[in-house]
Amino acid sequence: MAEQNVSAPVPQPAETATQPEVAAASAAQVGETPTHEDIEADDHDVLEGDSAFGDDESERDSRTSLTSGITKYREENGRRYHAYRDGKYLIPNDEVEQDRLDLHHHVFNLALGGKLINAPIGQTSRVLDAGTGTGIWAIDFADQYPEAHIIGCDLSPIQPGWVPSNLEFEVDDIEDTWRHKPFTFIHMRSLAGSIRDWQQLLASIFNNLEPGGWLECVEFEVLLRIQNEDSIEFPPYIKKWQEGLHEAGEKFGRSFEVAVHLKDWLQAAGFVGVTEDIIKVPNSPWPRDRRRKEMGLYQQQNMFDASSSYGQAHFTRILGWTSQEFDIMSAQVRKELRDLRYHSYSNLYVVYGQKPGGGKEEVEVEIEKGPAAETEPGEGKGKAAAV
């Protein structure tokens, strides 16, 4: 990965929230089924005068001028996609998707109780945010760790030009050969469906961390569950959407079934002290608890937008659907997400581990390539669509 600057005045920090309940599994509990307490549902079907959204609109600073080969984006079915390594990543990079990514950052912020990471990294000096998206996490991290040097890399140059002085962005592919000096901390988030060989990527990460360095992976299960399975059937269009995403991801060679395997994969890659935190995130504002209701309201809006971003290219390019067929299904998915009779939630996995050692000598490892680990996703107490 080659370094390329995009630099500068600091945006306002993300809002914070109190810590939700976390189901933590120790490194010794590999494959253990996560359990969750049920969230108490609100009996009202609608929120009367209740909105967790503010009126502030995020400003987007001017983008740094890059080569036309990187910024000559693909336009397809009303959405815009990256140009660098065209076709490798099937999620749009347009303004609609950028707004969704920034909103989703707030969902992560609420789910983690205002924290940017769970890993106990202590002091850190060189940090990589792999798949940085709009760069919002990297910007917040640079503010909190002013002594560290942070690099955010992505296939799309959609990050702002004005960022903290200790942060730079580059356009690069994390599945290529790594050419940076070793890092002390590497962060990855929401990369399910975009990586062809997770074992090889984790080997590259392990070999490009300093001994004692940390990796943290943050991924949602790309499926929705329902808590009140005894009283209502699983929403049919959401089920159809999820099954289609899974099928397309497998055919494309970039699976969405990632979150439940991360713990095993990190351990196989050589990381120690691997910890898996599982957080139950409502997909709509059905909980009675005010904090969870707020989280569900933000996540619902994220899911409204994700119902289009996650699938338009997958269904049309890979599964052979027309754009109109996908739009009809997407509209029905949003309709089901609005229905508060469905006590829907998703499991958020935060998995982190440490490279052994503490000396200066880098430890090289070879990870045997092969199929994904065969551990089954934790069923919790909800019903999940087959994906």
N, C-alpha and C positions, 0 to 999 in steps of 0.2 A: 504494500500500500504506500503510495507516494504522498508526501505532505503538500498541501495547497491551502493558502491562507484565505480566509474571509473574515475580517475582524470588526469591534468597538463597544457608550452610555447604557446603562443597564435597565432592562424593562422592570416593571413592578413585580415583586415576588409573588409566587402563587399563594392562594389562600390556604389556610391550614384548618384542620378539623381534629376532632378527638379520635383516639385510636379505636377502630372496630375490633371485634373479637377475632382472634387469629387462631386457627387450628394448626399447631406446629407439630411436625414429626421430626424426631432426631435422626441422625445418620444411620442408626442401628435399625430403624423401623422401615426398611425398604419394602415398598409394595403394600404397606398397610393402608387399609381403606379409611379415608378421612371421615370423621363424623362431625356433625354440626348441630347445634341447637336450632330449633325452628325459630324463624323470625315471626314475631307477632304481627298479624295483618291488620290494616286499618279497615274498618267495616264500611267506610264510605267509598263509593266508586270513583268519585272525582275529588280534586283538590279545589276547594273554594277559596279564592284569594290567596292561594299558596303557591309561590314561585321561588325557586332557589336561584334563579338566574338574575344577574345584574344587567344594567343597561350599557355597561362599557363595551365598546367595540375595540377589538385588538387592532393596533396599527401594524402594518407590514412595511418595514423599511425597504428602501431600494436594494435590489439584489446586485451583488458584484458581477461585473461583466465577465463572462466566461466564453469559451469557444462555442461557435455555432453548433458543433457536433453534440455538445452537452445540452444546450438550451433549445434545440430544434425539436420540440416535443411532438409526440404522436397525439393526434386528435381523433377520437373514436366514440361514436354513440353519445356525443355531447359531453364527454369527459376527456381530460388531458392526462397523458402518461409520460413517464421518463423517457429520455432519448439515449442516455448512456447505458450500454448493454440493453438495447431495446428488446422488450419482450420477456426479460428475466423476472420482472416484478409486476404483478398484474393488478396492483392497487393504484388508483389515480394519484397524481401529485398536484392537482389543481387547487384553486382557492377554497372550494367546498371541502375538499379532503384536508387541506391544511387547517381550516377552522375546526374540523372534527378532531384532528390530532391534538390541537391545543385544548379542546374541551375534554378529550379523553385523558390528557395529562392531569386535569383537575379531578377526574374520577380516581385515577391512581393516587393522587394526593390525599383525597378523602379516605380511600381504602387503607392507606398506610399511615393514617393518623397524622398527616402533615409532613411525614418523613420522605426524603428522596430515595433512601435505600434502607434495607434491613441489615445488610452485612456490617459487622463490627470492624470497619477498616482502619479506624484510628487516623493517624496522620498519613497523608498520601501525597505523592508528588507528580506522577504522570498517569493521566486518566484517559481512557478511550470510551466514548459513547458510540457503540457500533449500531448503525441503522438509526441515526439521530433524528430523522424526519425533519420537523420544523426547527429542531434545536432547542426546544423549550426546556427539556430536562437538563441539557448541558449548560444552558444559561443559568438556570437556578443553581446547579451544582457549582459552577464557577463563582457565583456570588457567595456561596457558603464556604468554599474552600479557596480563598484568594491566593494562597501560597502554592496551589497546585497548577500544573499546566494541563489543560483539557483539550482533547481533539474530538470533534464530532464528525463522523463520516457517513455518507449516504450516497445512493445512486443519483439523487436529484439535488441540485443547488438551490433549494427553496428556503434556506435559512436567512435570517435578517443580516444586514451588513453592520449594524451597530450592536456590538456585543462586548462583554467584559474583556479587558486586555489580556487575561490569562486563558482565553478561549479562541480556538481557530476551527474552521470547518474545512473539509475537503470532500471532493467527489471521488469516490473509490468503491470498490467491490470487496467486501470482507471475505469473500470466498476465493479471492486471488491470493498469491504469495504475499506474505506480510514482510515489509521492509523497514518498519519502525524500530526504534530502540524499544527494549522491554518496558511494559507498563507496570504500575503498582496496583491499578484497579481497572477492570473492564466491566462496563454495564451494557446490557442488551435488553430490549423491551419490544414486545409485539412483533416478533419476527416469524411467527408461525405462518407457514404457507409461502415463505420466501427463500428458504434455505434448502439446497439439494442434499447436502451431506452434513448432518449435524455432528457426527463423530469426527469427521475431518476438520470441521470448523473448531470444535472444542480442542482438538489436538493443536491446531495453530494457536489458539488462545493460550493454552497451557504453556506452549513453548515460547510465547511472547509475553509472559508475565514474569516479573522478578520473583525469585524464591520468597515465599511469604506473601505474595500478592493475592488479590481477591478477584473473583468473578461473581457477578450477580445477574441472573436471568429472570425476567418478569414476563409472564405469559398468562393470558386467559385461556381456559379451555374453550375451544371454538365450538361450543354447544351450550344450549340453554337447558336448564332443569326447571321443574316445577315442584314446589314444596307441597301443595295441596293435591297430591296425586290421587287421593281417594275420592275426591269430589268432582274432578274435571279431567277430561281427556287432554292429551298433549296437543297444542295448537297445530293444525295440519300444515299450514303454509310455512311456519317456522321450521317444522320437521322437514318439509320438502327442500327448503333453502339450505338447511344444514347438511342434509344428505347429498345435495348437489355440490356444495362446496367440498365436502370430503371426497366425492368421486372425482371432481375436477382436479383437486390437489394431488391425488394419487396418480392420475393420468399425467399430470404436468411434472411429476417427480419432485414436488415440493409440498410435503404433507402438512396438514393443519393439526394433526394429532401429535402435539409436541409437549404441552405443559406437563402431562402425567408422566412423561419419560425423563424429564430433565434431571431429576435426582439420580437415577440410575446412570444416566449418561455422564454426569459430572464425576461420579464415583469411578466409572470405568475409565475416564480420561486421566485419572490420577489425583483429583482434588480430594482433600481431606476435610473433616469437619463439615461435610455437606449437610445443609439444613433446608428443609422444605416447609414453608409457611403457606397455608391455604386459607384464603379469605373469601367469605360468602358475600357476593355483591348483588343486590337486587337489580333487576333489569327494568323496573318501573317503580313508581312511588306507592307501592301497595303496603309497605310496612307501617305499623302504627308509630314506632319510634321515630322521633323527628330527625335524628341524625341519619338513620338508615333511609328514611323517606327522601331526604335531600340527596343522598348518594344515588338512590334509585331514579330520581328525577333527572339528574345529570346523565346517568347511564342510559336512561330511556332515550334521551336526545341523541346520545352517541350511537345507540343502536338504530335509531331512525336513519341516520346518515350512513351507518355501516351496512345497512340492508341493501344499499346501492353500491357503495364502494367495494364491499366484499362480495363480488359475484358477477358484476356486469361483464368483465372480461373473461372470467372463468366460465360462465354459462354460454357466452356467445362464441368465444374463440375455441373452447375445448369441448363443450357439450353440444354445440350446434344449435342452441336456441337463437331465436330472433331477439333483437333488442326490445321489441314490443312485448314479447312473451315474458322476458325477464322483468320489465317494468311493471307488468300486471301482477306478477308474483311478489315483487318487492313492495308494491302498494298494499297487498294483502298481509304481508309480514308486518308492516307498520301498523295496520289495523289491529292485528292480534297483540302487538306490543302495547297498544293503547288500552287494551281490555284488562282492567285491574282484577278481574276474576282469576286470571292466571297469575299465581304467585311465583313468578319466574325469577330465577337467579342464575348467576354463573360463578364458577370457582376461579379465583385468581391465585395463581401459583407464583410465589417468590422463592427462588432457589439460589442459594449461594454457597460457595466453597472456597478453600484456600489452597494455593500451591505450596507443597511442603518445602521446608528449608528456611533459609534466612541468610545464607551466604551469597557470594557474588556469582558463583558458578551456576549457569543455567542448566536445568535438567531437561533433556530431550526425551520425548515419549513417542511411541508409534501406536496409533489407535487402529485396531483391525476394523476395516469397513464391513458393514453387514446390515441386516434389517434392523428396524427399530426394536427397542426392548419390548418384550411381550407382556409386561405388566399391564393389567387392566386398569382403566380409570376408576377412581373411587366413586362409588355410587351415592355416598352420603345418605340423606333421607329423601331425596327427590327422584323424580322419574326423568330420564334423559332420552332424547331422540337418538336413534341409531345413527352414529356418524363414524 
